[in-house]
């Protein structure tokens, strides 16, 4: 399978790419697809497993794991403080 989105990410998308790459089970290729196929991180977070699978070009099991991770409750006390 070849990558059908641009591999050079414009400067405004760099932070978004870094976010997607920080997610467990998201490959470099999937992160590129996510950058180009979602209008925002919020749109990605709100998407279904099927949509995530289609837009990120990933297997169903991987999309399920990413989907579950994005919906997991996090303890606010464990986040970095300013």
C-alpha positions in Angstrom: 0.0 0.0 0.0 1.4 3.4 -0.9 0.8 6.6 1.0 -1.7 8.7 -0.9 -1.4 11.9 1.1 1.5 14.4 1.1 4.3 13.4 3.4 5.5 16.9 4.0 3.4 18.4 6.7 3.0 22.3 6.6 4.1 24.2 9.7 0.5 24.9 10.9 -0.1 21.1 11.0 3.1 20.2 12.9 1.6 20.3 16.3 -1.4 18.2 15.2 1.0 15.6 13.7 2.9 15.5 17.0 -0.4 14.9 18.9 -1.5 12.1 16.6 2.0 10.5 16.9 1.7 10.6 20.7 -1.3 8.3 20.6 -0.7 4.6 21.3 -1.1 2.4 18.2 -0.9 5.3 15.8 1.9 4.8 13.2 3.6 7.6 11.2 1.5 6.8 8.2 -1.8 6.8 10.1 -0.8 10.1 11.7 -0.3 11.6 8.3 -3.7 10.4 7.1 -5.3 11.8 10.2 -3.7 15.2 9.6 -4.9 15.4 6.1 -8.4 13.7 6.5 -9.6 15.4 9.7 -10.3 19.1 9.9 -9.4 19.2 13.6 -8.3 17.1 16.5 -11.8 17.5 17.9 -13.3 16.0 14.8 -11.0 13.0 15.1 -11.9 12.5 18.8 -15.6 12.7 18.1 -15.4 10.2 15.2 -16.7 6.6 15.3 -14.4 3.6 15.0 -15.5 3.1 11.4 -14.7 6.7 10.5 -11.4 6.5 12.2 -10.6 3.3 10.4 -11.4 4.8 7.0 -9.8 8.2 7.5 -6.6 6.9 9.2 -6.4 3.8 6.9 -5.9 1.5 9.8 -7.2 -2.0 10.8 -10.4 -2.2 12.7 -8.7 -3.6 15.9 -6.3 -0.7 15.8 -9.0 1.9 15.3 -10.9 0.4 18.2 -7.9 0.8 20.5 -7.3 4.4 19.4 -11.0 5.1 19.8 -11.0 3.7 23.3 -7.9 5.6 24.3 -9.4 8.9 23.1 -12.5 8.3 25.2 -10.7 7.2 28.3 -11.1 9.3 31.5 -7.8 10.8 32.7 -7.0 12.0 36.2 -6.4 15.7 36.0 -3.9 15.5 38.9 -1.6 13.5 36.6 -1.3 16.2 33.9 1.6 18.6 33.9 1.0 21.8 35.9 2.0 25.2 34.6 
